[in-house]
Amino acid sequence: MHRRLALVRRPSPLLADGIVTHIERSGSVDADLALRQWEGYCAALQRRGWDVIEAPPVDDCPDGVFIEDQVVVFGDLAVLCWSGAPQRRAEQAGLRETLERVGYRCVEIEAPGTLDGGDVLKWGREVWVGTGGRSNESGIDQLERALAQFSVVVHRVPVTRALHLKSAVTALPLGTVIGHEATVDDPSHWSDFLSVPEEAGTAVVLLGGMSVLMSAAAPQTAHLLQGQGHDVSVVDISEFEKLEGCVTCLSVRLRG
């Protein structure tokens, strides 16, 4: 049986200085509480049978904990991103070495291309990439070429109401795409779209089978998903949500 691995990175002491784009800063970020919440997030993954791998810390990078933005994985390939926010590019430190140690082949997005992993939603052999924010056409073209070996179809999706595509939508275990309509530019991009009642409920991490991990800030959505047969685990990530973070931002699921 393959190991289930989750790549994470502990939060920087400078977390409170993270970038905010689409929301107002809603009070100060408590770095000590954020660390405890991150530890709780990792523990929740481990309880569900995932082995946690820590990427090297980048204490000088306030947004470094949001590791999803730095790499897109498909099969045995890891695409190392080049962020649309120049101040986040130092977060690539140590990722190639970490990923190669667990068996990934690595390629890099090169300038003038930009790509944030949070803009990339994968389901089966389809990939949707958000445009209009941190990821540009050159970056998406490079991703499409890198993934061509896997015979995937890449769709471009406008994103103007949220920081990243996966801040607005994610996919459930059976392929239904969920989102909060106020943050989704055009739900018609997905034939099976489910509107959820809370913005914090748009993000789920797939844990295997019908199990998902989501924010404790979306109890109505959790109840909705449980009613559909999902096994829902919830975690409090309030300090990361103050910086437009969500549960998907904090890890990258790897093959083992």
Residue pairs with C-beta under 8 A, 6 or more apart in sequence:
2 255
2 256
3 51
3 256
4 49
4 50
4 51
4 208
4 253
4 256
5 50
5 51
5 52
5 53
5 102
5 253
5 254
5 255
5 256
6 42
6 45
6 50
6 51
6 52
6 53
6 251
6 252
6 253
6 254
7 53
7 55
7 67
7 71
7 98
7 99
7 251
7 252
7 253
7 254
8 38
8 41
8 42
8 45
8 52
8 53
8 54
8 55
8 67
8 250
8 251
9 54
9 55
9 56
9 57
9 58
9 64
9 65
9 67
10 35
10 38
10 54
10 57
10 65
11 31
11 34
11 35
11 38
11 64
11 65
12 57
12 58
12 59
12 60
12 61
12 62
12 63
12 64
12 65
13 31
13 59
14 59
14 60
14 61
14 62
15 29
15 31
15 34
15 62
15 63
15 65
15 239
15 243
16 28
16 29
16 31
16 62
17 62
18 29
18 62
18 63
18 66
18 243
19 62
19 63
19 85
19 87
19 88
19 243
20 243
20 244
21 133
21 163
21 244
22 161
22 162
22 163
22 167
22 244
23 244
25 242
26 242
27 242
29 239
29 242
29 243
30 239
31 239
33 238
33 239
34 65
34 239
34 240
37 235
37 236
37 237
37 238
37 239
37 240
38 65
38 240
38 250
40 235
40 236
41 235
41 237
41 247
41 250
41 251
42 52
44 213
44 233
44 235
45 52
45 205
45 207
45 213
45 251
46 52
47 233
48 207
48 208
48 211
48 213
48 233
49 207
49 208
50 207
50 253
51 256
53 98
53 102
53 254
55 67
55 94
55 95
55 98
56 93
56 94
56 98
57 64
58 64
58 90
58 91
58 93
58 94
60 90
61 87
61 88
61 90
61 91
63 69
63 85
63 88
63 91
63 243
64 91
65 240
65 245
65 249
65 250
66 118
66 240
66 245
66 249
66 250
67 91
67 249
67 250
67 251
67 252
68 117
68 118
68 166
68 248
68 249
68 250
68 251
68 252
69 81
69 83
69 88
69 91
69 116
69 117
69 118
69 134
69 164
69 249
70 80
70 81
70 83
70 91
70 92
70 95
70 117
71 78
71 79
71 80
71 81
71 95
71 99
71 117
71 252
72 78
72 79
72 81
72 115
72 117
72 120
72 122
72 143
73 79
73 99
73 104
73 252
73 253
73 254
73 255
74 122
74 127
74 147
74 150
74 152
75 150
75 255
76 103
76 104
76 105
76 255
77 104
77 105
77 106
77 107
77 146
77 147
77 149
77 150
78 95
78 99
78 104
78 105
78 106
78 107
79 106
79 107
79 108
79 109
79 115
79 143
79 146
79 147
80 92
80 95
80 96
80 106
80 107
80 108
80 109
81 92
81 109
81 115
81 116
81 117
81 139
82 89
82 108
82 109
82 110
82 111
82 113
82 114
82 115
82 139
83 89
83 91
83 114
83 115
83 116
83 134
84 114
84 115
84 116
84 133
84 134
84 135
84 136
84 139
85 116
85 134
96 106
99 106
99 254
100 106
102 254
102 256
103 255
104 254
107 146
109 115
109 139
109 142
109 143
110 142
112 136
112 138
113 136
113 138
113 139
113 140
113 141
113 142
114 134
114 135
114 136
114 138
114 139
115 129
115 134
115 135
115 136
115 139
115 140
115 142
115 143
116 133
116 134
116 135
116 164
117 252
118 134
118 163
118 164
118 165
118 166
118 167
118 248
118 249
119 129
119 130
119 131
119 133
119 134
119 135
119 159
119 164
119 165
119 166
120 127
120 128
120 129
120 130
120 135
120 143
120 165
120 166
121 127
121 128
121 129
121 165
121 166
121 169
121 170
121 171
121 177
122 171
123 171
123 175
123 177
124 175
125 150
125 151
125 152
125 153
126 152
126 153
126 155
127 143
127 147
127 152
127 153
127 154
127 155
128 154
128 155
128 156
128 157
128 165
128 189
128 190
129 135
129 140
129 143
129 154
129 155
129 156
129 157
129 165
130 157
130 158
130 159
130 164
130 165
130 166
130 168
131 137
131 140
131 156
131 157
131 158
131 159
132 158
132 159
132 160
133 159
133 160
133 163
133 164
134 163
134 164
140 154
140 156
143 154
144 154
147 154
155 189
157 165
157 185
157 186
157 189
158 185
158 186
159 165
159 168
159 185
160 185
161 168
161 182
161 183
161 184
161 185
162 168
162 183
162 184
163 244
166 203
166 246
166 248
166 249
167 183
167 202
167 203
167 244
167 246
168 179
168 180
168 183
168 184
168 185
168 202
169 177
169 178
169 179
169 184
169 190
169 193
169 202
170 177
170 178
170 179
170 202
170 203
170 204
170 248
171 177
171 178
171 206
172 178
172 194
172 204
172 206
172 212
172 225
172 230
173 206
173 209
173 210
173 211
173 212
173 230
175 192
176 192
176 193
176 194
177 190
177 192
177 193
177 194
178 193
178 194
178 195
178 196
178 201
178 202
178 204
178 221
179 187
179 193
179 194
179 195
179 196
179 202
180 195
180 196
180 197
180 198
180 199
180 201
180 202
181 187
181 195
182 199
183 199
183 202
187 193
187 195
196 202
196 218
196 220
196 221
196 224
197 218
197 220
197 221
197 224
198 217
198 218
198 219
198 220
198 221
199 218
200 215
200 217
200 218
200 221
200 241
200 246
201 214
201 215
201 218
201 220
201 221
201 222
201 224
202 246
203 214
203 215
203 246
203 247
203 248
203 249
204 212
204 213
204 214
204 225
204 247
204 248
205 212
205 213
205 214
205 247
205 248
205 251
205 253
206 212
206 253
207 213
207 233
209 231
210 229
210 230
210 231
211 230
211 231
211 232
211 233
212 225
212 230
212 231
212 232
212 233
213 232
213 233
213 234
213 235
213 247
214 221
214 222
214 225
214 232
214 233
214 234
214 235
214 247
215 234
215 235
215 236
215 237
215 241
215 246
215 247
216 234
216 235
216 236
216 237
217 236
217 237
217 238
217 241
219 234
222 232
222 234
225 232
226 232
235 247
237 245
237 246
237 247
237 250
240 246
240 249
240 250
